[in-house]
């Protein structure tokens, strides 16, 4: 993580903290308005919403926008938005909205007026330049047909449209006569097998999703048309902040963000930019990232780095694997480039017309597989390209001459290949690592997280303090997060899994027993499954079934999305059923998860306090103010019971000081009291300084002073207990009298006994006594 921060950046609009709500048809704008009072009582300053513009009918996430001119009618339309705005103002809250500049939804062409017109009129459409289409390759390919030779026989002409089962397509003027196949052959588009999409598609996609077509927002006219409604809300004072989805997919992210900043100069802008280990955010006109870098640093604090060798040995014994993380990710990235993103790769290779097409394609794929970050940006991008070239040459010396020629083109800022190649590397990283390697590398899955680095086993306190200090200087208004709609596992699942790093021998014995008793043909996936089950237990059977099907297909080893191996999947689902139906196995799994739970709760509270109190703007993902055992989407988008949370918060406000127990009230206490103190006394969170913890338990605490507010958290709780507890460990203070926001206890003096401070909860938030009444 960077040690040398850049010059300070002044924040724009004051956003103190956010609460992410997955607004969707089942929980619309009016339902969201109904929880604004609770969110204000919780202590946040802003609601942070999922995308609100009109999306594909039935969309549960909103990232497939089909019409940028209006609020999604399935969410309540403009009326619902205005009612939410009034409710937010009445509650004293602001709004941060999620926008999607990179792509639009095209799964249902009739729902997207611009796409429909392009299909109908082709290059003559007024919207032809909206989408990143390679028109020189002929008709626009749409991969929607079944993979059978007679699929075109199911085409029909109905009501002036071309129909294929539930799919509807426009018919160009003057082309509607004759049989359906004849009509089809006269269109500006060609319907082809779904299998041809990855290799032959003629438009840029979001990753490998053919239902999401890339937008050319680098064109000012496209930017204006797709952002007018959002910017209208900003100008009206209804929106204080904007979260920009997937800037890596854009042709010119820096230029786009400069234009957005100029259009919304006072807005709080954060970008969903995933940084690799040690990478810094480019010097963009934004307030920071959406917090995956903070997630990795905070979660890593609660992992025992000394266990790395034990887990490496266990992984090799269980799976027979001796491949490094670097070699595994190279291979998964190369596969993503040459298979899932083959169409995009071919389009790039064609841009180097003076070179051999086959060798150029291989060289570009190798460079993308070796690229060390999602994409390069000037001036750092030159260094990343050089590293990729060196590694690609080591792996493919037979391509040396072509690699040199291609690299020279990529260094030319005026060459089209240099402009488009970064769009490929980001997609290759996402599909090859996040969506494949994370499901294959099962050494210790708590580290397999977006923005994380499974090769770096834990974050020592000194490293975390360096990270936080640099963040305070450079990105004090960037978002921090522990859970998002894209995380592979919820924060509390990771917190419990972190406990395994404190008992590697115990875990090795347990998982060896289970894999022998209930074997699976894929040992890598079996290790991932047992860890996931332990981390999320107790979890409803149907949720675990849904998870293993998605995860195993993402891994693409024993089964896949394109070619499911039904025999393996039956074996996999049978193993899940055994976890519930085999009494002995079920009892062992329950007992082991129960054994981990208290230490897992300690980690959960610790990482939550650190995330909420550290430099940045903390986000609470919906529902995570209580214990929450979500897995990857769509599991982490399940409905939230706000009534339970309101009732528990009322009890806390009535004076209840809960035990750390299954109801999660202790976590709600930590969240609400920390957020309230930040909101009422932001001056207490204006700097960053590590606080010394001295004594035999010093390595088991992390503490820092934010300018008056002091956060203290327990780390590695099992090791602490084995060493005899805190004993005479002390915390050094620079103030005369402080109050713990969680217990109400008042402390005086320059040295506090940690065993007393953390006798009720494994965390403490200390504030000057004269500042606490407004936040209590």
C-alpha positions in Angstrom: 0.0 0.0 0.0 1.3 3.5 -0.9 3.6 5.1 1.7 4.0 8.4 0.0 0.8 10.4 -0.3 0.2 13.0 -3.0 -0.8 16.6 -2.1 -4.1 17.0 -0.1 -7.4 17.2 -2.0 -10.1 19.5 -0.7 -13.5 17.7 -0.5 -16.6 19.2 -2.3 -20.1 18.9 -0.9 -20.2 17.6 2.6 -21.3 14.0 2.7 -20.8 12.5 6.1 -21.9 8.9 5.7 -24.2 6.9 3.4 -26.6 4.0 3.6 -26.9 2.0 0.4 -30.5 0.9 -0.5 -31.1 -1.5 -3.4 -34.1 0.3 -4.7 -35.9 -2.1 -7.0 -39.5 -3.1 -8.1 -40.0 -5.0 -4.9 -38.7 -2.1 -2.7 -39.5 1.0 -4.7 -39.1 4.8 -4.1 -42.1 5.0 -1.8 -40.9 2.1 0.3 -37.5 3.8 0.5 -39.1 7.0 1.6 -40.7 5.0 4.4 -37.3 4.2 5.9 -35.8 7.7 5.8 -36.8 8.3 9.4 -34.9 5.2 10.5 -31.9 6.1 8.4 -31.8 9.5 10.1 -32.0 7.9 13.5 -29.3 5.5 12.6 -27.0 8.5 12.0 -26.2 8.6 8.3 -26.3 11.9 6.4 -27.2 10.5 3.0 -29.3 7.8 1.3 -27.2 6.1 -1.4 -29.5 4.6 -4.0 -29.1 2.0 -6.7 -29.6 3.4 -10.3 -33.0 5.1 -10.7 -33.3 5.7 -14.4 -35.6 3.4 -16.5 -34.1 0.0 -16.7 -35.0 -3.2 -18.5 -38.5 -4.3 -17.3 -38.2 -6.5 -14.3 -34.6 -5.5 -13.5 -33.7 -6.2 -9.9 -30.5 -4.0 -9.9 -31.0 -1.1 -12.4 -27.6 -1.3 -14.1 -29.3 -2.1 -17.4 -30.7 1.4 -18.2 -32.8 1.5 -21.3 -34.1 5.1 -21.2 -32.0 7.9 -19.7 -34.8 10.4 -19.9 -36.9 9.3 -17.0 -37.1 7.6 -13.6 -37.9 3.9 -13.9 -41.7 3.6 -13.8 -41.4 0.2 -12.0 -39.8 2.2 -9.1 -42.5 4.8 -8.9 -41.5 7.1 -11.7 -40.9 10.8 -11.4 -43.7 11.1 -8.8 -42.0 8.6 -6.6 -38.7 10.3 -6.9 -40.2 13.6 -5.8 -41.9 12.0 -2.9 -38.6 10.5 -1.9 -36.9 13.8 -2.2 -39.5 15.4 0.1 -39.1 12.6 2.6 -35.4 13.0 2.6 -35.6 16.7 3.2 -38.0 16.2 6.0 -35.6 13.7 7.7 -32.6 16.0 7.2 -31.0 13.6 4.7 -29.4 14.1 1.3 -29.2 11.7 -1.7 -26.4 10.0 -3.5 -27.3 8.4 -6.8 -25.7 5.6 -8.8 -25.2 6.2 -12.5 -24.2 3.9 -15.3 -22.3 5.8 -18.1 -20.5 2.8 -19.7 -23.4 0.8 -21.1 -27.2 0.4 -21.7 -29.5 -2.5 -21.5 -30.5 -4.1 -24.8 -31.9 -7.4 -23.7 -35.4 -6.2 -24.6 -34.9 -3.9 -27.7 -38.4 -2.5 -27.6 -37.7 -1.1 -24.1 -34.7 0.9 -25.3 -35.8 3.6 -27.8 -32.3 4.4 -29.0 -31.3 0.8 -29.6 -34.6 0.0 -31.3 -34.0 2.9 -33.7 -30.5 1.6 -34.4 -31.8 -1.8 -35.2 -34.5 -0.4 -37.4 -32.4 2.2 -39.3 -28.8 1.0 -39.0 -26.1 3.5 -39.7 -28.8 6.0 -40.7 -30.2 6.1 -37.2 -29.8 9.3 -35.2 -28.5 7.0 -32.4 -26.0 5.1 -34.5 -23.1 6.9 -32.8 -24.5 6.3 -29.3 -23.3 2.8 -29.3 -19.7 1.5 -29.8 -20.5 -0.6 -32.9 -18.1 -1.8 -35.5 -20.2 -0.9 -38.5 -17.4 -1.9 -41.0 -18.0 -5.6 -40.2 -21.5 -5.6 -41.8 -24.8 -6.2 -40.1 -25.1 -5.8 -36.3 -24.9 -9.3 -34.8 -27.4 -10.1 -32.0 -26.7 -13.4 -30.3 -30.2 -14.5 -29.2 -31.0 -17.7 -31.2 -30.8 -21.2 -29.9 -27.7 -23.1 -30.9 -29.5 -25.3 -33.4 -29.3 -25.3 -37.2 -33.0 -24.7 -37.6 -33.4 -21.8 -35.1 -34.4 -19.4 -37.8 -37.4 -21.5 -38.5 -39.0 -20.1 -35.3 -38.9 -16.5 -36.6 -42.3 -14.9 -37.2 -43.5 -11.5 -38.4 -46.2 -10.2 -36.0 -47.8 -6.8 -35.9 -45.0 -5.3 -38.0 -42.2 -6.7 -35.9 -39.9 -9.7 -36.3 -40.4 -12.1 -33.4 -38.3 -15.0 -32.0 -40.2 -16.5 -29.1 -40.4 -13.7 -26.5 -37.9 -11.5 -28.4 -39.1 -8.6 -30.5 -37.2 -6.7 -33.2 -38.1 -3.8 -35.5 -38.4 -4.2 -39.2 -36.8 -1.5 -41.5 -39.1 0.4 -43.7 -39.9 -1.3 -47.0 -38.5 -4.7 -45.9 -41.6 -6.3 -44.3 -42.8 -8.5 -47.2 -42.2 -12.2 -47.6 -41.4 -15.0 -45.3 -39.9 -14.3 -41.8 -36.5 -15.6 -42.8 -36.5 -13.4 -45.9 -37.5 -10.4 -43.8 -34.8 -11.1 -41.3 -32.1 -11.2 -44.1 -33.0 -7.7 -45.2 -32.5 -6.1 -41.7 -29.6 -4.0 -40.4 -29.1 -6.7 -37.8 -28.5 -10.4 -37.9 -29.9 -12.8 -35.3 -27.3 -15.5 -34.6 -26.7 -18.3 -32.1 -26.0 -17.2 -28.5 -22.8 -19.1 -28.7 -21.4 -16.7 -31.4 -21.6 -13.7 -29.2 -18.3 -14.1 -27.4 -16.4 -14.6 -30.6 -18.1 -12.5 -33.3 -20.1 -9.7 -31.6 -19.9 -6.4 -33.5 -20.5 -4.0 -30.6 -18.6 -3.4 -27.4 -20.2 -4.9 -24.3 -20.0 -4.6 -20.6 -17.5 -7.4 -19.9 -18.9 -10.4 -21.6 -22.6 -9.5 -21.2 -24.2 -9.2 -24.6 -27.4 -7.7 -23.1 -25.4 -4.6 -22.1 -24.1 -2.5 -25.1 -21.3 0.0 -24.6 -22.1 3.7 -24.8 -19.9 6.3 -26.4 -20.1 8.9 -23.7 -16.9 10.4 -25.0 -19.1 12.1 -27.6 -20.5 15.3 -25.9 -23.9 14.8 -27.5 -24.2 11.3 -26.0 -22.9 12.6 -22.6 -25.5 15.3 -22.7 -28.4 13.1 -23.7 -27.6 10.4 -21.2 -26.9 12.7 -18.2 -29.4 15.5 -18.6 -31.9 14.0 -16.2 -29.4 13.2 -13.5 -27.9 16.7 -13.8 -31.4 18.2 -13.6 -31.8 16.6 -10.2 -28.4 17.9 -9.1 -29.3 21.4 -10.3 -32.6 21.2 -8.4 -30.8 20.4 -5.2 -32.3 16.9 -5.0 -28.9 15.1 -5.4 -25.7 15.9 -3.5 -23.5 13.0 -4.7 -23.0 10.8 -7.7 -21.4 7.3 -7.8 -20.0 6.5 -11.2 -20.2 2.8 -12.2 -17.4 1.1 -14.0 -15.2 4.0 -15.2 -12.7 1.5 -16.5 -15.0 0.6 -19.3 -15.0 4.1 -20.8 -12.7 5.1 -23.7 -11.5 8.2 -21.8 -12.4 8.1 -18.1 -10.3 11.2 -17.2 -12.1 13.2 -19.9 -15.5 11.9 -18.9 -14.9 12.7 -15.3 -13.7 16.2 -16.1 -16.9 16.8 -18.1 -19.0 15.4 -15.2 -17.2 17.6 -12.7 -17.8 20.7 -14.8 -21.5 19.8 -15.0 -21.8 19.2 -11.3 -19.0 21.2 -9.7 -20.3 20.9 -6.1 -21.4 17.3 -6.2 -19.6 14.6 -4.2 -18.2 12.3 -6.9 -16.9 8.8 -6.3 -15.9 6.2 -8.8 -16.2 2.4 -8.8 -12.5 2.1 -9.5 -11.0 -1.2 -8.3 -7.4 -0.6 -7.3 -4.9 -3.5 -7.2 -2.6 -3.9 -4.2 -0.4 -0.8 -3.9 -2.1 1.0 -6.8 -3.2 4.7 -6.4 -6.2 6.3 -7.8 -5.3 8.6 -10.8 -5.4 12.3 -10.3 -9.0 12.6 -11.4 -11.4 15.4 -10.4 -13.3 13.2 -8.0 -13.5 12.7 -4.2 -12.3 9.1 -4.3 -13.3 5.5 -5.0 -16.3 3.5 -3.7 -14.1 1.9 -1.1 -12.9 -1.5 -2.2 -9.3 -0.4 -1.3 -10.5 0.4 2.3 -12.4 -2.9 2.4 -9.2 -4.9 1.7 -7.2 -3.0 4.2 -9.8 -3.2 7.0 -10.7 -6.9 6.5 -7.0 -7.8 6.3 -6.4 -6.3 9.8 -8.3 -9.2 11.3 -6.4 -12.0 9.5 -3.4 -13.6 11.1 -0.6 -13.3 8.5 1.4 -15.9 10.4 -1.0 -18.6 9.2 -0.1 -18.2 5.5 2.3 -21.1 5.3 -0.2 -23.4 7.0 -3.0 -22.6 4.6 -0.7 -22.9 1.6 0.3 -26.4 2.8 -3.3 -27.4 3.5 -4.4 -26.2 0.1 -1.6 -28.2 -1.6 -2.5 -31.3 0.3 -6.3 -31.0 -0.3 -6.1 -30.1 -4.0 -2.7 -31.2 -5.2 -2.2 -27.7 -6.5 1.3 -26.2 -6.7 0.4 -23.3 -9.0 1.0 -19.8 -7.7 -1.7 -17.2 -7.6 0.2 -15.3 -10.3 0.2 -18.2 -12.7 -3.4 -19.1 -12.0 -4.6 -15.5 -12.7 -2.4 -15.3 -15.8 -4.1 -18.4 -17.2 -7.7 -17.3 -16.2 -7.1 -13.9 -17.7 -5.7 -15.3 -20.9 -8.7 -17.6 -21.2 -11.0 -14.6 -20.6 -9.2 -12.6 -23.3 -9.2 -15.4 -25.9 -12.6 -16.9 -25.2 -15.1 -14.7 -23.4 -13.8 -11.5 -24.9 -12.7 -13.0 -28.2 -14.8 -10.6 -30.2 -13.2 -7.6 -28.5 -9.8 -9.0 -29.0 -10.3 -9.6 -32.7 -11.5 -6.0 -33.1 -8.3 -4.7 -31.5 -6.1 -6.9 -33.6 -7.6 -5.6 -36.7 -6.5 -2.1 -35.7 -2.9 -3.1 -36.2 -3.4 -3.7 -39.9 0.3 -3.6 -40.7 1.0 -6.6 -38.5 0.2 -10.3 -38.8 -3.4 -10.6 -37.5 -2.8 -14.0 -35.8 0.3 -13.0 -34.0 -1.1 -9.6 -33.1 -4.1 -11.2 -31.5 -1.9 -13.6 -29.5 0.4 -10.7 -28.4 -2.5 -8.5 -27.3 -4.1 -11.4 -25.3 -0.7 -12.1 -23.6 -0.2 -8.4 -22.7 -3.8 -8.3 -21.3 -3.2 -11.5 -19.3 0.1 -10.0 -17.9 -1.2 -6.5 -17.2 -0.8 -6.0 -13.4 -3.8 -3.7 -12.9 -7.3 -3.3 -14.3 -6.1 -0.6 -16.8 -3.3 1.9 -17.1 -3.7 5.6 -17.0 -1.1 8.2 -17.8 1.5 8.7 -16.6 1.5 5.4 -14.5 0.1 3.5 -17.4 3.5 3.4 -19.1 5.0 1.6 -16.2 2.2 -1.0 -16.1 2.6 -1.5 -19.9 6.3 -2.0 -19.5 5.7 -4.6 -16.7 3.2 -6.4 -18.9 5.6 -6.4 -21.8 8.4 -7.9 -19.8 6.2 -10.6 -18.3 4.6 -11.4 -21.7 8.1 -11.7 -23.2 9.1 -14.1 -20.5 6.1 -16.3 -21.1 6.0 -16.1 -24.9 9.5 -15.5 -26.2 8.3 -16.7 -29.6 6.2 -13.5 -29.8 9.1 -11.1 -29.1 9.0 -9.2 -32.4 5.2 -8.9 -32.4 5.1 -7.9 -28.7 7.6 -5.1 -29.4 5.6 -3.8 -32.4 2.3 -4.0 -30.6 3.8 -2.3 -27.5 5.0 0.5 -29.6 1.5 1.1 -30.9 0.1 1.0 -27.4 2.5 3.7 -26.4 1.3 6.0 -29.2 -1.5 8.1 -27.6 -2.9 8.9 -31.1 -3.3 5.3 -32.2 -6.8 3.8 -32.0 -5.3 0.6 -30.5 -3.9 2.6 -27.6 -7.3 4.1 -26.9 -9.1 0.8 -26.9 -6.7 -1.6 -25.4 -7.3 -0.3 -21.8 -11.0 -1.1 -22.2 -10.0 -4.7 -22.8 -7.6 -5.1 -19.9 -10.2 -4.0 -17.4 -12.7 -6.5 -18.7 -10.0 -9.2 -18.8 -9.1 -8.6 -15.1 -12.7 -8.6 -14.0 -13.7 -11.7 -15.8 -10.4 -13.6 -15.3 -9.8 -12.8 -11.7 -13.0 -11.6 -9.9 -15.4 -13.9 -11.8 -13.1 -16.9 -12.3 -9.9 -17.1 -10.3 -11.7 -16.1 -7.0 -13.8 -19.3 -7.4 -10.8 -21.5 -8.2 -8.2 -20.3 -5.6 -9.5 -21.8 -2.4 -6.5 -21.4 -0.1 -8.3 -18.9 2.1 -11.4 -17.5 0.6 -11.9 -14.6 3.1 -9.2 -12.9 0.9 -11.0 -13.6 -2.3 -12.8 -10.2 -2.5 -13.3 -7.4 -5.0 -10.4 -5.1 -4.5 -8.5 -7.6 -2.4 -5.4 -9.6 -3.1 -5.5 -13.3 -2.2 -1.7 -13.3 -2.5 -1.3 -10.9 0.4 -2.2 -12.8 3.6 -3.4 -10.2 6.0 -2.6 -6.5 6.8 -0.5 -5.8 9.9 -1.5 -2.8 12.0 1.6 -0.8 10.9 0.6 -1.2 7.3 -3.0 -0.3 7.9 -1.9 2.9 9.7 0.3 3.9 6.7 -2.7 3.3 4.4 -5.1 5.3 6.6 -2.6 8.2 7.0 -2.1 8.5 3.3 -5.9 8.3 2.7 -6.5 11.1 5.2 -4.0 13.3 3.3 -5.0 12.4 -0.3 -8.6 11.1 -0.3 -10.3 12.2 2.9 -13.7 12.2 1.3 -13.5 8.9 -0.6 -16.0 6.2 0.3 -15.2 3.3 2.7 -17.1 0.1 2.5 -17.2 -3.5 3.9 -20.1 -4.9 1.9 -21.5 -3.9 -1.5 -23.9 -5.4 -4.0 -20.8 -6.8 -5.8 -18.9 -8.3 -2.9 -18.4 -12.1 -3.1 -19.2 -12.6 0.6 -20.8 -10.3 3.2 -18.6 -8.6 5.8 -19.7 -10.8 8.7 -19.0 -14.0 6.7 -15.5 -12.8 6.0 -15.1 -11.8 9.7 -15.9 -15.3 10.8 -13.7 -16.9 8.2 -10.9 -14.7 9.5 -11.1 -16.7 12.7 -9.8 -19.7 10.7 -6.5 -18.0 10.3 -6.0 -18.2 14.1 -6.5 -22.0 14.2 -5.1 -23.4 11.0 -4.4 -26.8 12.5 -7.9 -27.2 13.9 -9.3 -26.2 10.5 -7.0 -28.6 8.6 -8.3 -31.5 10.8 -11.9 -30.5 10.4 -11.9 -30.0 6.7 -9.9 -33.1 6.1 -12.6 -35.1 8.0 -15.4 -33.5 6.0 -13.8 -34.0 2.6 -13.1 -37.6 3.4 -16.7 -38.2 4.7 -18.4 -36.3 1.8 -16.0 -36.1 -1.1 -16.4 -34.0 -4.3 -14.8 -34.7 -7.6 -13.5 -31.1 -7.7 -11.3 -30.7 -4.5 -10.6 -27.0 -5.1 -14.2 -26.2 -5.2 -14.8 -28.5 -2.2 -12.4 -26.5 -0.1 -14.2 -23.3 -1.2 -17.5 -24.7 -0.4 -16.6 -25.9 3.1 -15.2 -22.5 4.0 -18.2 -20.7 2.6 -20.6 -23.0 4.5 -18.7 -22.4 7.8 -18.6 -18.7 7.2 -22.3 -18.3 6.5 -23.8 -21.1 8.7 -26.7 -21.4 9.5 -27.8 -20.6 6.0 -31.0 -21.7 4.3 -30.6 -24.7 2.2 -32.0 -23.1 -1.0 -29.6 -20.2 -0.7 -26.6 -22.5 -0.4 -27.8 -24.5 -3.4 -28.1 -21.3 -5.5 -24.7 -20.2 -4.4 -22.8 -23.4 -5.3 -24.4 -23.5 -8.7 -23.4 -20.0 -9.5 -19.9 -20.3 -8.0 -19.1 -23.6 -9.7 -20.1 -22.3 -13.0 -18.1 -19.1 -12.5 -15.0 -21.3 -11.7 -15.5 -23.0 -15.1 -13.5 -26.1 -14.0 -16.0 -28.9 -13.5 -19.0 -27.1 -15.0 -19.6 -23.8 -16.6 -22.4 -21.4 -17.7 -21.9 -22.2 -21.4 -21.7 -26.0 -20.9 -23.1 -27.1 -17.6 -22.0 -30.5 -16.5 -25.2 -31.8 -15.0 -23.7 -34.9 -13.5 -21.2 -32.9 -11.6 -23.8 -30.4 -10.5 -26.0 -33.2 -9.2 -23.0 -34.4 -7.2 -22.5 -30.9 -5.9 -26.1 -30.4 -4.9 -26.1 -33.8 -3.2 -23.2 -32.7 -1.1 -25.1 -29.6 -0.1 -28.1 -31.7 0.8 -25.8 -33.9 3.0 -24.9 -30.9 5.0 -28.5 -30.7 6.1 -29.7 -34.3 6.0 -26.8 -36.2 7.3 -27.3 -35.8 11.1 -23.7 -36.4 12.0 -22.3 -34.1 9.4 -24.9 -31.4 10.1 -24.1 -31.6 13.8 -20.4 -31.2 13.2 -20.8 -28.3 10.9 -23.1 -26.6 13.3 -20.8 -27.2 16.2 -17.8 -25.9 14.4 -19.5 -22.8 13.1 -20.8 -22.2 16.6 -17.3 -22.5 18.0 -16.1 -19.8 15.6 -19.0 -17.4 16.2 -17.9 -15.4 19.3 -14.6 -14.6 17.8 -16.3 -13.9 14.4 -18.6 -11.4 16.2 -15.5 -9.8 17.7 -14.0 -9.4 14.3 -17.3 -8.1 12.9 -17.5 -5.4 15.5 -13.8 -4.5 15.1 -13.8 -4.2 11.4 -17.1 -2.3 11.4 -15.8 0.3 13.9 -12.5 0.7 12.0 -14.4 1.2 8.7 -16.8 3.7 10.1 -14.2 5.7 12.0 -11.3 5.7 9.6 -10.6 8.5 7.1 -13.3 8.6 4.4 -17.0 8.7 4.0 -18.4 5.4 5.5 -21.1 3.5 3.7 -23.4 1.0 5.4 -24.8 -1.5 2.9 -28.4 -2.3 3.5 -29.0 -4.6 6.4 -25.4 -4.8 7.5 -26.1 -2.9 10.7 -27.0 -6.3 12.1 -25.2 -9.6 11.6 -25.6 -10.5 7.9 -24.5 -13.7 6.2 -25.0 -12.9 2.6 -23.1 -14.5 -0.3 -22.6 -13.2 -3.8 -25.4 -11.6 -5.7 -28.3 -12.0 -6.0 -28.1 -13.4 -2.4 -26.8 -10.0 -1.1 -29.8 -8.2 -2.6 -32.4 -10.0 -0.5 -35.1 -7.9 1.3 -34.1 -6.2 4.5 -36.4 -6.3 7.6 -36.3 -2.6 8.6 -39.0 -3.1 11.2 -36.7 -5.3 13.3 -33.9 -2.8 13.0 -36.2 0.1 14.0 -37.3 -1.8 17.1 -33.8 -2.7 18.1 -32.6 0.9 17.6 -35.5 2.2 19.8 -34.4 -0.2 22.5 -30.9 1.1 22.3 -32.1 4.7 22.5 -34.1 3.7 25.5 -30.9 2.8 27.3 -30.5 -0.9 26.5 -26.8 -2.0 26.4 -27.0 -5.4 24.6 -24.7 -8.3 25.0 -22.8 -9.4 21.9 -25.4 -12.0 20.9 -27.2 -13.5 18.0 -29.7 -10.6 17.6 -26.9 -8.3 16.3 -28.0 -5.4 18.5 -24.4 -4.9 19.6 -23.4 -4.3 16.0 -26.3 -1.8 15.6 -25.0 -0.1 18.7 -21.6 0.3 17.2 -23.0 1.5 13.9 -25.5 4.0 15.2 -23.2 5.5 17.9 -20.3 5.9 15.5 -22.4 7.4 12.7 -24.1 9.8 15.1 -20.8 11.0 16.6 -19.4 11.6 13.1 -22.6 13.5 12.1 -22.8 15.7 15.2 -19.1 16.2 15.7 -17.3 16.0 12.3 -14.4 18.0 13.9 -13.5 14.9 15.9 -12.8 13.1 12.7 -10.6 15.6 10.9 -7.1 14.1 11.3 -5.5 10.7 11.7 -2.9 9.5 14.2 -2.1 5.9 15.4 -2.6 5.5 19.1 0.1 3.5 20.9 -1.1 0.3 22.7 1.6 -1.0 25.0 1.9 -4.3 26.8 1.6 -8.0 26.2 -1.6 -7.7 24.3 -0.5 -4.7 22.1 -0.4 -6.8 18.9 -4.1 -7.6 19.4 -5.4 -4.1 19.3 -5.6 -1.4 16.6 -6.3 2.1 17.8 -6.2 5.5 16.2 -7.2 9.1 17.0 -9.2 11.0 14.4 -8.8 14.4 15.9 -10.6 13.8 19.2 -12.5 10.6 18.5 -10.4 7.5 19.3 -11.3 4.1 17.9 -10.0 0.9 19.6 -10.6 -2.6 18.2 -9.6 -6.1 19.2 -7.9 -8.2 16.5 -7.0 -11.9 16.6 -9.2 -12.6 19.6 -8.3 -16.3 19.9 -4.6 -15.6 20.0 -5.3 -13.0 22.7 -7.2 -15.5 24.8 -4.5 -18.1 24.4 -1.9 -15.6 25.6 -3.8 -14.8 28.8 -5.9 -11.8 27.7 -5.0 -8.1 27.9 -3.3 -8.3 31.3 -1.5 -5.0 31.9 -1.8 -3.7 28.3 -2.5 0.0 28.2 -3.8 2.6 25.8 -2.1 6.0 25.7 -4.3 9.1 25.6 -3.6 12.7 25.0 -6.9 14.1 26.5 -8.0 14.4 30.1 -11.4 12.8 30.1 -13.2 10.7 27.6 -16.4 8.8 27.3 -16.9 5.4 25.6 -19.8 5.9 23.2 -20.8 2.3 23.5 -20.9 1.8 27.2 -21.2 5.3 28.5 -18.2 4.8 30.8 -16.0 7.9 31.6 -12.3 7.5 31.7 -9.6 9.8 33.0 -5.8 9.8 32.8 -3.1 9.4 30.1 -3.0 5.6 30.3 -6.1 3.4 30.2 -6.1 -0.3 31.1 -7.3 -2.1 27.9 -8.9 -5.0 29.9 -11.2 -2.4 31.6 -11.9 -0.5 28.4 -12.8 -3.6 26.4 -14.5 -5.6 29.2 -18.0 -5.2 27.8 -17.4 -5.0 24.0 -14.3 -5.9 22.0 -14.4 -2.3 20.6 -14.5 1.2 22.1 -15.1 4.6 20.6 -13.8 7.3 22.9 -14.8 11.0 22.6 -14.1 14.0 24.8 -16.7 13.9 27.5 -18.0 17.4 26.8 -18.8 16.4 23.2 -20.9 13.3 23.6 -24.3 14.3 24.6 -25.6 15.3 21.2 -24.6 11.9 19.7 -25.7 9.6 22.5 
